[in-house]
Amino acid sequence: MVEVLVAVSILALVMVTLGQSMGATARAYTNINETHLGFLVASDKLVEMQVYQQWPTTGTSDSEVTRNGRDWWIETTISEGPYPDTRRVDIEVGPLQGDDKGGMAYRLASLIGKPAS
């Protein structure tokens, strides 16, 4: 009887440990997926700025987009670049949770050059 009790205790401990491991794996997958989708949204915003070839003014702007069936907030900060005729672009992206900003999922920094006249 004692052997069965020990075996059941060990089995219960293994099942609890396995359940915690699976939960941690699911959370990690969710975080990786959100980071990847945030990267895609931030990259789209940077490509949009490059394609339209408009010289952005310095400052910060906020926008919202829907991508991959989810709503995202985008905060774009434009500042003077380190070289002549360049601008530094910092883009932060995160999921919208109702009407509120969720946590930041991805941050992208890049330089863009002044379009040719």
C-alpha positions in Angstrom: 0.0 0.0 0.0 2.8 2.4 0.8 4.4 1.7 -2.6 1.2 2.7 -4.4 0.9 5.9 -2.3 4.5 6.8 -3.2 3.9 6.0 -6.9 0.7 8.2 -6.9 2.6 11.0 -5.2 5.4 10.9 -7.7 2.9 10.8 -10.6 1.0 13.8 -9.1 4.2 15.8 -8.8 5.2 15.0 -12.4 1.8 16.0 -13.6 1.9 19.4 -11.7 5.4 20.0 -13.1 4.3 19.1 -16.6 1.3 21.4 -16.4 3.4 24.3 -15.2 5.9 23.7 -18.0 3.1 23.6 -20.6 1.7 26.9 -19.2 5.1 28.6 -19.4 5.5 27.3 -23.0 2.1 28.7 -24.0 2.9 32.1 -22.5 6.3 32.2 -24.2 4.7 31.3 -27.6 2.1 34.1 -27.1 4.9 36.6 -26.3 6.9 35.6 -29.3 3.9 35.7 -31.6 3.0 39.2 -30.3 6.5 40.4 -30.8 6.6 39.0 -34.3 3.3 40.7 -35.2 4.5 43.9 -33.6 7.6 43.7 -35.8 5.5 43.4 -38.9 3.3 46.4 -38.0 6.4 48.6 -37.2 8.1 47.5 -40.4 5.0 48.3 -42.4 5.0 51.8 -40.9 8.7 52.4 -41.8 8.2 51.1 -45.4 5.2 53.4 -45.7 7.3 56.4 -44.7 10.1 55.3 -47.2 7.7 54.7 -50.1 5.8 58.0 -49.9 9.2 59.8 -49.8 7.9 62.8 -47.8 10.4 64.6 -45.6 8.8 64.1 -42.1 8.8 66.9 -39.6 10.3 66.3 -36.2 7.9 65.3 -33.4 5.7 62.5 -32.1 2.6 61.2 -33.7 0.1 58.4 -32.7 -2.0 56.2 -35.0 -4.0 53.0 -34.9 -4.1 50.3 -37.5 -5.7 46.9 -37.9 -3.4 44.1 -39.0 -3.8 40.4 -38.9 -7.3 40.7 -37.3 -6.0 42.8 -34.4 -6.0 46.5 -33.5 -2.5 48.1 -32.9 -1.3 51.4 -31.6 1.7 53.0 -33.2 3.8 55.8 -31.7 6.2 57.4 -34.2 8.9 59.8 -33.0 10.9 61.7 -35.6 14.1 63.5 -34.6 17.1 65.0 -36.4 19.4 62.3 -37.7 23.1 62.2 -36.9 24.1 63.1 -40.5 23.0 65.9 -42.7 19.7 65.4 -44.5 18.7 62.4 -42.3 16.0 61.8 -39.8 15.9 59.3 -37.0 12.7 57.3 -36.8 11.6 55.5 -33.6 8.5 53.4 -33.9 6.9 51.7 -30.9 4.0 49.3 -31.5 1.6 47.5 -29.2 -1.8 45.8 -29.2 -4.9 47.9 -28.3 -6.9 46.4 -25.5 -10.3 48.0 -25.8 -9.8 51.7 -25.9 -6.5 51.5 -23.9 -2.9 50.9 -25.1 -1.6 47.5 -24.1 2.1 47.0 -23.4 4.7 47.7 -26.1 5.3 44.7 -28.3 8.1 46.0 -30.5 10.3 49.0 -30.9 12.1 49.8 -34.2 14.7 52.5 -34.8 16.0 53.5 -38.2 17.3 56.4 -40.3 15.7 57.8 -43.4 17.3 60.1 -45.9 15.9 63.3 -47.4 14.1 62.4 -50.7 15.8 63.7 -53.9 14.4 66.9 -55.3 
